[in-house]
Protein backbone atom coordinates (compact mmCIF):
# COMPACT_ATOMS: atom_id res chain seq x y z
CA UNK A 1 0.00 0.00 0.00
CA UNK A 2 2.85 2.50 0.36
CA UNK A 3 3.32 4.58 -2.76
CA UNK A 4 6.44 6.40 -3.87
CA UNK A 5 5.99 8.89 -6.69
CA UNK A 6 9.00 10.69 -8.13
CA UNK A 7 8.25 13.76 -10.22
CA UNK A 8 11.15 15.25 -12.13
CA UNK A 9 11.65 17.84 -14.83
CA UNK A 10 12.20 16.73 -18.38
CA UNK A 11 15.59 18.47 -18.53
CA UNK A 12 16.98 15.92 -16.03
CA UNK A 13 16.32 12.85 -18.21
CA UNK A 14 19.91 12.59 -19.45
CA UNK A 15 21.43 13.37 -16.05
CA UNK A 16 19.52 11.12 -13.63
CA UNK A 17 19.45 7.33 -13.69
CA UNK A 18 15.73 7.18 -12.91
CA UNK A 19 15.37 3.37 -12.88
CA UNK A 20 18.22 3.13 -10.35
CA UNK A 21 16.82 5.99 -8.28
CA UNK A 22 13.40 4.32 -8.19
CA UNK A 23 14.91 1.00 -7.13
CA UNK A 24 16.99 2.71 -4.43
CA UNK A 25 13.95 4.56 -3.06
CA UNK A 26 11.83 1.40 -3.21
CA UNK A 27 14.33 -0.72 -1.31
CA UNK A 28 15.14 2.01 1.21
CA UNK A 29 11.47 2.25 2.15
CA UNK A 30 11.21 -1.54 2.31
CA UNK A 31 14.05 -1.57 4.84
CA UNK A 32 12.09 0.64 7.22
CA UNK A 33 10.00 -0.62 10.17
CA UNK A 34 6.36 -1.51 9.51
CA UNK A 35 6.76 -1.60 5.71
CA UNK A 36 6.06 -4.64 3.53
CA UNK A 37 8.17 -4.77 0.36
CA UNK A 38 5.44 -6.68 -1.50
CA UNK A 39 3.00 -3.79 -1.07
CA UNK A 40 5.17 -0.85 -2.22
CA UNK A 41 4.36 0.75 -5.56
CA UNK A 42 7.07 3.03 -6.94
CA UNK A 43 6.84 5.10 -10.10
CA UNK A 44 8.16 8.22 -11.81
CA UNK A 45 6.46 10.97 -13.74
CA UNK A 46 8.31 13.28 -16.11
CA UNK A 47 7.15 16.87 -15.89
CA UNK A 48 7.19 18.39 -19.37
CA UNK A 49 6.36 21.95 -18.34
CA UNK A 50 7.31 23.77 -15.16
CA UNK A 51 8.50 27.02 -13.67
CA UNK A 52 11.06 26.59 -10.90
CA UNK A 53 12.35 29.32 -8.60
CA UNK A 54 13.22 32.37 -10.68
CA UNK A 55 13.90 30.38 -13.84
CA UNK A 56 12.09 30.86 -17.09
CA UNK A 57 9.68 28.23 -18.37
CA UNK A 58 11.36 24.79 -18.43
CA UNK A 59 14.78 26.24 -17.52
CA UNK A 60 14.82 25.12 -13.88
CA UNK A 61 15.13 21.62 -12.52
CA UNK A 62 13.41 19.80 -9.68
CA UNK A 63 12.83 16.37 -8.27
CA UNK A 64 9.98 15.86 -5.82
CA UNK A 65 9.15 12.60 -4.07
CA UNK A 66 5.77 11.95 -2.49
CA UNK A 67 5.61 8.99 -0.12
CA UNK A 68 2.10 7.93 0.83
CA UNK A 69 1.50 5.49 3.68
CA UNK A 70 -1.66 4.41 5.45
CA UNK A 71 -2.44 6.42 8.55
CA UNK A 72 -1.50 5.10 11.96
CA UNK A 73 2.28 5.48 11.99
CA UNK A 74 3.82 8.00 14.36
CA UNK A 75 5.24 11.30 13.12
CA UNK A 76 8.66 10.09 14.28
CA UNK A 77 8.40 6.98 12.12
CA UNK A 78 7.13 8.94 9.10
CA UNK A 79 10.03 11.36 9.53
CA UNK A 80 12.42 8.39 9.61
CA UNK A 81 10.94 7.15 6.33
CA UNK A 82 11.29 10.59 4.80
CA UNK A 83 14.88 11.10 5.91
CA UNK A 84 15.98 7.72 4.56
CA UNK A 85 14.50 8.49 1.16
CA UNK A 86 15.58 12.13 1.12
CA UNK A 87 19.20 11.06 1.66
CA UNK A 88 18.92 8.92 -1.49
CA UNK A 89 17.33 11.78 -3.41
CA UNK A 90 20.14 14.11 -2.35
CA UNK A 91 22.76 11.61 -3.51
CA UNK A 92 21.04 11.44 -6.91
CA UNK A 93 21.23 15.19 -7.53
CA UNK A 94 23.11 15.62 -10.80
CA UNK A 95 26.46 17.38 -10.47
CA UNK A 96 25.58 19.25 -13.65
CA UNK A 97 22.62 20.85 -11.83
CA UNK A 98 23.77 21.75 -8.30
CA UNK A 99 20.78 24.08 -7.82
CA UNK A 100 18.23 21.40 -8.74
CA UNK A 101 15.39 21.77 -6.22
CA UNK A 102 14.90 18.58 -4.20
CA UNK A 103 11.85 18.04 -2.00
CA UNK A 104 10.10 15.13 -0.36
CA UNK A 105 6.81 14.79 1.48
CA UNK A 106 5.45 11.88 3.49
CA UNK A 107 1.65 11.82 3.41
CA UNK A 108 -0.85 9.73 5.29
CA UNK A 109 -3.67 8.02 3.39
CA UNK A 110 -7.00 7.65 5.17
CA UNK A 111 -7.84 3.97 5.74
CA UNK A 112 -11.56 4.61 5.24
CA UNK A 113 -11.09 6.08 1.78
CA UNK A 114 -8.15 4.04 0.47
CA UNK A 115 -9.40 1.10 -1.57
CA UNK A 116 -7.35 -2.01 -2.23
Secondary structure, DSSP 8 states (H G I E B T S, - for coil): --EEEEEEEGGGTTT--HHHHHHHHHHHHHTSTT--GGG-EEEEEEESS---TT--TTTS-EEEEEEEEETTS-HHHHHHHHHHHHHHHHHTS-GGGTT-EEEEEEEEE-GGG---
